[in-house]
């Protein structure tokens, strides 16, 4: 939890009645310390010079004593037993970051070189850095100038966005201008399709004052990265109520914007009553255990015992001290896998998890779909079958995905996400088989097959082959089909698609944000993933 206000709002104790131990511990400590001091004052009848010569440790009488350390250890143990918490237990099947629609201004003013190498290139660099910081989170990309267009719909794979982000230049935009309001409307339409509250990141060098009112009334968290040199201000940006970060050479601006955009998602997580509160009391056990070490001796000779034991154990450990070995002392494999998953390192998490359900999900998130299906096949839970279905859809084995979702519903008829995914998976199978039937009549549809052959158990039509790069479809493809079948340079593709959308009008932009059926699964109704 990075927002101090949100932390203070959520902080509470799961077992507050145990806090009554604190005044008891304080009373016992005070009584014991006063009794000790009273015993030490028995020599007051002696002459001062004799008392000074006969008293040992008089200078340290008011310093901390082992009794104080023991009392502090008991107090920490009581606090830990009371169950301090400020966050919910993370849902392993839900994304751990808020969905964000990133909006980039692509206008002639962005080619200015006062922010090296240029405002536009620096904006692209910042968006790439933002994607790296949010590894595994759902992010969309929107470009605008005189018109606004969806460049890449919501995706968890930053590699999909990178080539199109690099291709954005003012030349690909149909019209010059500054329509940030239209871009915001398109971003809000994308976020409305998500099942978790998200935010909007606006990367721009200026905002038309006419759009300020719409931006201030966005209805979703908005953060602005101002691509302006130090000392240069913009009237429209200054009038915004949203947090604004001035571009910096390091990632300080991105860190501030990420915290602002995650605030709404974190608040929604706290309000999710289906997830239990995470008990953080275990972290107080370590300082409490360290303080109890000094209780066994009259003096403080044991204060470095804990450090000595750790150093000695590391020095004499077989094969040298390794981070993995030390982690094994304190964390189970599943706990280590959970930490790796929270970092977004699902490859490492899949190797660490011992629980097959969590390991299968980590393999799925790492893109190792065949391995995920093999691991999950050993389980008989509806959750395992559901993730198998997601992995099959990602692996273009649509028939297997249908079977897995059917199995999920057999095991749990009330699994709502499985029912929705089953219907969509059947639609994808029908769509592919219809396309293959058309190939028998020579009516090649505007669809390019994936590198792997689609499953066609019904033997409807011939297996499709990817057209050669020079082939052209007779009919104008839809926006989603262009995203899947483009064989030209990204800049040429974007220029033609944006021109087509501008000619069709604003409705085309909304269609551009619609999910792509062949793009694979996306979050389902309960924060889980569903095929789009």
ZAMARGU-4260 file (C-alpha; in steps of 0.2 Angstrom, whole numbers, plus 5000, padded with zeros to 4 digits):
<rodrens>
0) 5000/5000/5000 | 5009/5016/4994 | 4996/5029/4998 | 4998/5035/5016 | 4980/5041/5017
5) 4973/5025/5010 | 4984/5015/5022 | 4977/5024/5037 | 4960/5022/5031 | 4961/5003/5029
10) 4972/5000/5044 | 4963/4990/5058 | 4965/4974/5069 | 4957/4958/5065 | 4957/4953/5084
15) 4956/4970/5093 | 4951/4962/5109 | 4969/4956/5111 | 4975/4974/5113 | 4969/4973/5131
20) 4986/4964/5134 | 4996/4980/5131 | 4991/4989/5147 | 4993/4973/5157 | 5011/4972/5150
25) 5014/4990/5153 | 5008/4989/5171 | 5019/4974/5175 | 5034/4982/5167 | 5032/4998/5177
30) 5030/4988/5193 | 5045/4977/5190 | 5056/4992/5185 | 5050/5002/5200 | 5054/4988/5212
35) 5071/4986/5205 | 5075/5004/5206 | 5068/5004/5224 | 5080/4990/5229 | 5095/4999/5221
40) 5092/5014/5232 | 5095/5005/5249 | 5112/5011/5249 | 5107/5029/5251 | 5112/5029/5270
45) 5130/5028/5265 | 5141/5043/5263 | 5141/5049/5245 | 5160/5046/5242 | 5158/5028/5249
50) 5142/5025/5239 | 5150/5030/5223 | 5165/5019/5226 | 5154/5003/5231 | 5141/5005/5217
55) 5144/4997/5200 | 5135/5003/5185 | 5127/5018/5193 | 5129/5028/5177 | 5119/5016/5167
60) 5105/5015/5179 | 5093/5024/5168 | 5098/5015/5152 | 5088/5002/5144 | 5089/4985/5153
65) 5085/4967/5148 | 5068/4969/5157 | 5064/4983/5145 | 5068/4972/5130 | 5057/4958/5136
70) 5043/4970/5139 | 5044/4977/5122 | 5045/4959/5115 | 5029/4955/5124 | 5021/4971/5117
75) 5025/4966/5099 | 5019/4949/5102 | 5002/4956/5108 | 5001/4968/5093 | 5005/4953/5081
80) 4992/4942/5089 | 4979/4956/5087 | 4981/4954/5068 | 4986/4971/5061 | 4980/4972/5043
85) 4978/4985/5029 | 4975/4975/5013 | 4965/4961/5006 | 4973/4944/5002 | 4977/4945/4983
90) 4966/4935/4971 | 4978/4924/4962 | 4966/4924/4947 | 4965/4943/4945 | 4977/4956/4939
95) 4987/4965/4952 | 4986/4982/4944 | 4973/4993/4938 | 4969/4993/4919 | 4975/5009/4911
100) 4972/5018/4894 | 4987/5027/4889 | 4983/5042/4878 | 4998/5050/4867 | 4996/5066/4858
105) 5003/5064/4841 | 5003/5082/4833 | 5016/5093/4825 | 5019/5102/4841 | 5026/5086/4848
110) 5041/5086/4836 | 5049/5100/4845 | 5066/5096/4852 | 5066/5106/4868 | 5063/5090/4877
115) 5077/5079/4870 | 5076/5070/4858 | 5059/5077/4855 | 5043/5078/4864 | 5035/5064/4855
120) 5050/5052/4857 | 5051/5056/4875 | 5033/5052/4877 | 5035/5035/4868 | 5050/5031/4880
125) 5039/5036/4895 | 5025/5025/4889 | 5037/5010/4887 | 5044/5013/4904 | 5026/5013/4911
130) 5023/4997/4902 | 5038/4989/4910 | 5033/4995/4927 | 5016/4987/4925 | 5022/4970/4919
135) 5007/4959/4916 | 4994/4973/4919 | 4981/4977/4906 | 4985/4993/4896 | 4978/5001/4880
140) 4985/5014/4868 | 4976/5028/4860 | 4983/5042/4849 | 4975/5058/4845 | 4978/5074/4836
145) 4963/5082/4826 | 4955/5064/4828 | 4957/5051/4841 | 4960/5033/4837 | 4963/5016/4847
150) 4980/5010/4842 | 4980/4994/4853 | 4966/4988/4863 | 4968/4982/4881 | 4982/4969/4882
155) 4993/4961/4895 | 5007/4959/4882 | 5018/4975/4880 | 5027/4967/4865 | 5010/4969/4855
160) 5010/4988/4858 | 5029/4991/4855 | 5029/4991/4836 | 5013/5002/4835 | 5019/5014/4848
165) 5036/5017/4838 | 5026/5019/4822 | 5016/5034/4829 | 5021/5050/4820 | 5011/5066/4815
170) 5011/5059/4797 | 5000/5044/4801 | 4986/5055/4809 | 4972/5060/4797 | 4970/5078/4804
175) 4981/5090/4814 | 4973/5097/4830 | 4971/5094/4848 | 4956/5084/4852 | 4960/5077/4870
180) 4942/5076/4874 | 4938/5064/4860 | 4953/5053/4866 | 4947/5053/4884 | 4929/5048/4878
185) 4937/5033/4868 | 4948/5029/4884 | 4932/5029/4895 | 4923/5017/4883 | 4938/5005/4884
190) 4938/5006/4903 | 4920/5003/4904 | 4923/4985/4896 | 4935/4981/4910 | 4929/4973/4926
195) 4941/4982/4938 | 4941/5001/4940 | 4955/5009/4929 | 4963/5025/4925 | 4968/5036/4910
200) 4986/5042/4907 | 4987/5057/4896 | 5004/5061/4888 | 5004/5078/4880 | 5013/5095/4879
205) 4997/5105/4879 | 4978/5104/4881 | 4965/5115/4872 | 4956/5125/4886 | 4940/5119/4877
210) 4943/5101/4883 | 4948/5106/4901 | 4930/5104/4907 | 4928/5086/4900 | 4944/5081/4907
215) 4940/5087/4924 | 4924/5078/4924 | 4931/5062/4917 | 4923/5050/4929 | 4939/5040/4931
220) 4956/5043/4938 | 4966/5054/4926 | 4985/5058/4927 | 4994/5069/4915 | 5012/5068/4910
225) 5017/5086/4904 | 5030/5084/4890 | 5037/5102/4893 | 5054/5109/4897 | 5057/5116/4914
230) 5049/5133/4916 | 5037/5131/4902 | 5019/5131/4907 | 5003/5127/4897 | 4986/5136/4902
235) 4976/5120/4898 | 4987/5109/4909 | 4987/5121/4923 | 4968/5122/4924 | 4967/5103/4926
240) 4961/5096/4943 | 4970/5079/4939 | 4988/5076/4946 | 5001/5082/4933 | 5019/5076/4933
245) 5032/5086/4924 | 5043/5075/4913 | 5060/5070/4922 | 5076/5061/4916 | 5072/5047/4928
250) 5057/5037/4932 | 5051/5048/4946 | 5037/5055/4936 | 5031/5038/4931 | 5031/5032/4949
255) 5020/5047/4954 | 5008/5044/4940 | 5007/5025/4944 | 5003/5028/4962 | 4989/5041/4957
260) 4981/5029/4944 | 4982/5013/4956 | 4973/5023/4970 | 4955/5019/4963 | 4960/5000/4960
265) 4967/4998/4977 | 4952/5006/4985 | 4941/4994/4975 | 4951/4979/4981 | 4949/4985/4999
270) 4930/4986/4996 | 4929/4968/4989 | 4921/4959/5003 | 4924/4942/4995 | 4943/4943/4998
275) 4948/4940/5016 | 4959/4953/5025 | 4978/4948/5025 | 4985/4946/5043 | 5001/4955/5044
280) 5005/4951/5062 | 5018/4938/5057 | 5030/4952/5053 | 5030/4957/5071 | 5036/4940/5076
285) 5054/4943/5070 | 5058/4958/5080 | 5049/4950/5095 | 5060/4935/5094 | 5076/4945/5092
290) 5072/4955/5108 | 5068/4939/5118 | 5086/4934/5116 | 5093/4947/5128 | 5080/4941/5141
295) 5091/4925/5145 | 5106/4934/5152 | 5107/4947/5166 | 5117/4959/5154 | 5117/4963/5136
300) 5129/4949/5130 | 5116/4941/5119 | 5112/4956/5109 | 5122/4950/5094 | 5118/4932/5095
305) 5105/4932/5082 | 5117/4941/5069 | 5131/4929/5074 | 5120/4914/5071 | 5114/4920/5054
310) 5132/4924/5048 | 5139/4908/5055 | 5125/4898/5046 | 5128/4907/5030 | 5147/4904/5031
315) 5146/4886/5034 | 5131/4882/5023 | 5135/4868/5010 | 5140/4876/4993 | 5141/4893/5000
320) 5127/4905/5005 | 5114/4907/4991 | 5098/4918/4991 | 5087/4903/4987 | 5094/4893/5002
325) 5091/4907/5014 | 5074/4910/5007 | 5070/4891/5010 | 5074/4894/5029 | 5059/4906/5031
330) 5047/4903/5016 | 5038/4888/5009 | 5039/4885/4990 | 5022/4892/4988 | 5026/4908/4998
335) 5041/4910/4987 | 5030/4908/4971 | 5017/4920/4978 | 5031/4933/4980 | 5037/4930/4962
340) 5019/4931/4955 | 5017/4948/4964 | 5032/4954/4956 | 5025/4949/4939 | 5039/4936/4936
345) 5027/4921/4932 | 5041/4911/4924 | 5050/4911/4941 | 5033/4908/4950 | 5029/4893/4940
350) 5046/4885/4945 | 5043/4889/4963 | 5025/4884/4966 | 5022/4867/4973 | 5003/4869/4973
355) 4998/4862/4956 | 4983/4875/4954 | 4994/4890/4957 | 5008/4882/4947 | 4996/4879/4932
360) 4990/4897/4933 | 5008/4904/4934 | 5012/4893/4918 | 4997/4900/4909 | 5002/4918/4914
365) 5020/4915/4908 | 5013/4910/4891 | 5018/4891/4893 | 5000/4885/4889 | 5004/4867/4884
370) 5013/4865/4901 | 4999/4873/4910 | 4986/4862/4903 | 4996/4846/4907 | 4998/4852/4925
375) 4980/4856/4928 | 4974/4840/4920 | 4978/4831/4936 | 4966/4841/4946 | 4947/4839/4947
380) 4942/4856/4953 | 4932/4869/4942 | 4945/4882/4944 | 4958/4870/4936 | 4947/4866/4921
385) 4943/4885/4919 | 4962/4889/4918 | 4964/4875/4906 | 4951/4882/4895 | 4960/4899/4895
390) 4976/4891/4891 | 4968/4881/4877 | 4961/4897/4869 | 4977/4906/4870 | 4985/4891/4862
395) 4972/4892/4848 | 4965/4875/4853 | 4948/4881/4853 | 4939/4865/4853 | 4949/4860/4869
400) 4944/4876/4876 | 4926/4872/4873 | 4928/4855/4882 | 4937/4863/4897 | 4923/4876/4900
405) 4910/4862/4898 | 4920/4852/4911 | 4920/4868/4922 | 4901/4869/4922 | 4899/4851/4925
410) 4909/4852/4941 | 4902/4869/4946 | 4885/4874/4937 | 4886/4891/4945 | 4903/4896/4938
415) 4897/4911/4929 | 4913/4915/4920 | 4914/4898/4913 | 4897/4900/4905 | 4901/4916/4897
420) 4918/4909/4890 | 4910/4894/4884 | 4897/4904/4873 | 4911/4915/4866 | 4923/4900/4863
425) 4909/4891/4853 | 4907/4907/4843 | 4925/4907/4839 | 4925/4889/4833 | 4910/4893/4822
430) 4918/4908/4815 | 4934/4899/4811 | 4925/4884/4803 | 4913/4896/4793 | 4929/4904/4786
435) 4936/4887/4781 | 4920/4883/4772 | 4921/4899/4762 | 4939/4894/4757 | 4931/4879/4747
440) 4921/4891/4736 | 4936/4902/4733 | 4929/4916/4744 | 4944/4919/4755 | 4938/4930/4770
445) 4948/4944/4777 | 4956/4933/4790 | 4974/4927/4792 | 4976/4911/4800 | 4988/4910/4815
450) 5005/4901/4813 | 4997/4885/4820 | 4982/4877/4811 | 4965/4880/4819 | 4957/4865/4825
455) 4942/4860/4814 | 4935/4843/4820 | 4919/4845/4810 | 4930/4845/4794 | 4920/4860/4787
460) 4930/4866/4772 | 4948/4866/4769 | 4962/4871/4781 | 4966/4889/4778 | 4983/4895/4774
465) 4991/4912/4778 | 4990/4923/4762 | 5007/4929/4755 | 5013/4946/4760 | 5008/4953/4743
470) 4990/4946/4743 | 4976/4959/4745 | 4958/4956/4750 | 4945/4961/4738 | 4934/4968/4752
475) 4939/4981/4765 | 4943/4972/4781 | 4937/4978/4797 | 4948/4986/4810 | 4950/4971/4821
480) 4954/4960/4805 | 4967/4973/4800 | 4975/4972/4817 | 4977/4953/4815 | 4982/4952/4796
485) 4993/4967/4793 | 5008/4963/4783 | 5014/4980/4780 | 5025/4992/4790 | 5015/4997/4806
490) 5016/5016/4801 | 5008/5012/4784 | 4995/5001/4793 | 4991/5015/4805 | 4990/5028/4792
495) 4977/5018/4782 | 4967/5012/4797 | 4966/5030/4805 | 4960/5037/4788 | 4947/5024/4786
500) 4941/5027/4804 | 4941/5046/4801 | 4930/5043/4785 | 4918/5032/4795 | 4916/5045/4809
505) 4916/5043/4828 | 4907/5027/4828 | 4923/5019/4820 | 4933/5024/4834 | 4922/5015/4847
510) 4922/5000/4836 | 4941/5000/4836 | 4941/4998/4855 | 4930/4982/4854 | 4939/4966/4859
515) 4947/4955/4845 | 4940/4937/4845 | 4957/4930/4839 | 4967/4940/4852 | 4964/4927/4866
520) 4957/4929/4883 | 4954/4945/4893 | 4947/4947/4911 | 4930/4940/4914 | 4916/4945/4925
525) 4924/4942/4941 | 4942/4948/4938 | 4946/4932/4929 | 4951/4930/4911 | 4939/4927/4897
530) 4941/4925/4878 | 4937/4940/4869
</rodrens>
